[in-house]
């Protein structure tokens, strides 16, 4: 069951086979997963691999400026989540 299905059942006033404690546990688990996704950071190697895959840079000519730019983008995106 996902969060939307749980919400639908709770709105209907019942949740067959479940308890409030189980619902609370599920919601806490999903919040932990959301927080883990927001905190994802990339290593320099991961950033360079992505940039190389999209042909943004040649791995031999990559420099700190590329990493600085990528980290700034990630920071901005994470701030809007």
Secondary structure, 3 states (H helix, E strand, C coil): CCHHHHHHHHHCCCCCCCCHHHHHHHHHHHHHHHHHHHCCCCCHHHHHHHHHHCCCCCCCCCCHHHHHHHHHHHHHHHHCC
